[in-house]
């Protein structure tokens, strides 16, 4: 199975900050990388698919980049509703696997 | 709009069985692969199983293979997860999720999610 890691595991940030989360795959996954946002007690929500494609309805302050093994999710200006846990997930091969998550908290 | 509503969760003893259901609406159900993904309390996400649009292809995580069975009834717009020989480590919120539009069996990611149903395996 492909192992996914994320860094940091948590971060504290203020409204308006630029935030970057990193995801790394244990082997090359081309651009088969997706990002989800999850708020407490809620289902995950797809933000980014295929490394950099913004899911319909997702604000443009979210962006993704990367290919191969290293990927990033960037929030250009953090909003109050963005405080959540973010997961990366590879869709390159079966079984699909998730990173452990990055919790974004209010500073 | 796409809606996925899970049901069937509850408390069950180790070794017993439970069947989860996920009722879909707002899209042509028979066109899409469907998944189950779970999340243990306070933990991350784990993919469980997928079924193709027509039910002909199924894949499972190693952790549930041989114990769980995914199925679907396209006439009822519903996907199921039959869980047998349940273990304490199966305790989790179980989400159903829909594949994105695709021409292959599955794109292996999750465009829409239900709200989840909690399964607790405990004596």
Boltz contact constraints between the chains, C-beta under 6 A:
constraints:
  - contact:
      token1: [A, 34]
      token2: [B, 109]
      max_distance: 6.0
  - contact:
      token1: [A, 43]
      token2: [B, 95]
      max_distance: 6.0
  - contact:
      token1: [A, 43]
      token2: [B, 113]
      max_distance: 6.0
  - contact:
      token1: [A, 43]
      token2: [B, 115]
      max_distance: 6.0
  - contact:
      token1: [A, 43]
      token2: [B, 116]
      max_distance: 6.0
  - contact:
      token1: [A, 44]
      token2: [B, 113]
      max_distance: 6.0
  - contact:
      token1: [A, 46]
      token2: [B, 111]
      max_distance: 6.0
  - contact:
      token1: [A, 87]
      token2: [B, 45]
      max_distance: 6.0
  - contact:
      token1: [A, 91]
      token2: [B, 108]
      max_distance: 6.0
  - contact:
      token1: [A, 91]
      token2: [B, 109]
      max_distance: 6.0
  - contact:
      token1: [A, 94]
      token2: [B, 59]
      max_distance: 6.0
  - contact:
      token1: [A, 95]
      token2: [B, 47]
      max_distance: 6.0
  - contact:
      token1: [A, 95]
      token2: [B, 61]
      max_distance: 6.0
  - contact:
      token1: [A, 96]
      token2: [B, 47]
      max_distance: 6.0
  - contact:
      token1: [A, 96]
      token2: [B, 108]
      max_distance: 6.0
  - contact:
      token1: [A, 98]
      token2: [B, 44]
      max_distance: 6.0
  - contact:
      token1: [A, 98]
      token2: [B, 45]
      max_distance: 6.0
  - contact:
      token1: [A, 100]
      token2: [B, 44]
      max_distance: 6.0
  - contact:
      token1: [A, 101]
      token2: [B, 44]
      max_distance: 6.0
